[in-house]
Amino acid sequence: MYHTDCETLKARKPHRCMSCGEAIAVGEMYKRWRTYDGGDAGTNKMHPECLEMHQADADRFGEREWEYSPYSHERPKADDRPCTCHPDDNPPQPCARRYALADCKAAHAAVA
């Protein structure tokens, strides 16, 4: 199986996320890539957070490639985002969610 590089696009028409099945509205950013398997070809479109969820699951199991069942996953909520912290970020407090530095600082500022 071959797949193209993933692109980030702004929807010019309505689409449906292949992961969660929810709408991708006009003007919303989404991820797209194409797959080719023998004589079959397909286009995958997902919300960025849906794609991040699948990639985080693959990373957790040490897999480079992953598969999914179309329209069978829940769309991740903001609190369900995968970890993006890096040890060099040195967040202002231990980051319970382990988000990127900007997110850690924003969460810390909201609490302080």
ZIRAGI-V608592 format. One record per residue. N is the residue number from 0. RES is the residue in one small letter. SS is DSSP state (@ for helix, = for strand, . for the rest). PSI is psi in whole degrees, -180 to 180 (999 if undefined). D_LAST is the distance of its C-alpha to the last C-alpha in Angstrom with 2 decimals. Layout:
((N RES SS PSI D_LAST) (N RES SS PSI D_LAST))
This chain:
((0 m . 140 50.34) (1 y = 143 49.00) (2 h = 148 45.87) (3 t . 168 44.84) (4 d . 151 41.59) (5 c . 135 38.71) (6 e = 150 38.13) (7 t = 121 35.23) (8 l = 160 36.78) (9 k = 124 36.03) (10 a . 127 38.02) (11 r . -11 40.94) (12 k . 164 42.12) (13 p . 143 40.73) (14 h = 175 40.56) (15 r = 133 39.71) (16 c . 129 37.40) (17 m . -15 39.65) (18 s . -58 37.02) (19 c . -16 35.60) (20 g . -4 38.29) (21 e . 161 35.93) (22 a = 147 36.77) (23 i = 108 35.72) (24 a . 157 35.83) (25 v . 132 37.42) (26 g . -13 34.99) (27 e . 144 32.71) (28 m = 144 32.39) (29 y = 166 34.10) (30 k = 141 35.57) (31 r = 139 39.35) (32 w = 160 41.83) (33 r = 147 45.47) (34 t = 147 47.27) (35 y = 125 50.95) (36 d = 101 52.77) (37 g . -121 56.52) (38 g . 0 57.68) (39 d = 144 54.52) (40 a = 150 51.75) (41 g = 158 48.50) (42 t = 130 45.43) (43 n = 133 41.98) (44 k = 130 39.19) (45 m = 154 35.68) (46 h . 147 32.21) (47 p @ -39 30.18) (48 e @ -29 27.97) (49 c @ -45 31.21) (50 l @ -43 32.66) (51 e @ -39 29.54) (52 m @ -47 29.79) (53 h @ -40 33.45) (54 q @ -38 32.94) (55 a @ -41 30.17) (56 d @ -44 32.63) (57 a @ -43 35.38) (58 d @ -40 33.32) (59 r @ -33 32.43) (60 f . 8 36.19) (61 g . 25 37.19) (62 e . 142 39.04) (63 r . -37 39.53) (64 e . 157 40.93) (65 w . 161 40.14) (66 e . 160 41.74) (67 y . 158 40.53) (68 s . 118 42.26) (69 p . 140 42.03) (70 y . 23 40.20) (71 s . 9 39.34) (72 h . 152 35.60) (73 e . 144 32.62) (74 r . 127 30.41) (75 p . 141 27.09) (76 k . 167 24.05) (77 a @ -37 20.88) (78 d @ -13 19.56) (79 d @ 7 22.88) (80 r . 146 22.69) (81 p . 159 24.15) (82 c . 136 22.36) (83 t . 6 22.29) (84 c . 154 20.46) (85 h . 140 22.58) (86 p @ -29 22.42) (87 d @ -11 22.56) (88 d @ -30 19.25) (89 n . 67 17.41) (90 p . 157 14.07) (91 p . -22 11.03) (92 q . 163 11.14) (93 p . 126 14.09) (94 c . 110 14.14) (95 a . -35 15.39) (96 r . -14 16.98) (97 r . 49 18.02) (98 y . -180 17.71) (99 a . 162 18.42) (100 l @ -45 16.23) (101 a @ -40 15.28) (102 d @ -41 14.20) (103 c @ -46 12.20) (104 k @ -40 10.31) (105 a @ -42 9.93) (106 a @ -40 8.76) (107 h @ -40 6.12) (108 a @ -35 5.12) (109 a @ -32 5.68) (110 v @ -37 3.81) (111 a . 999 0.00))
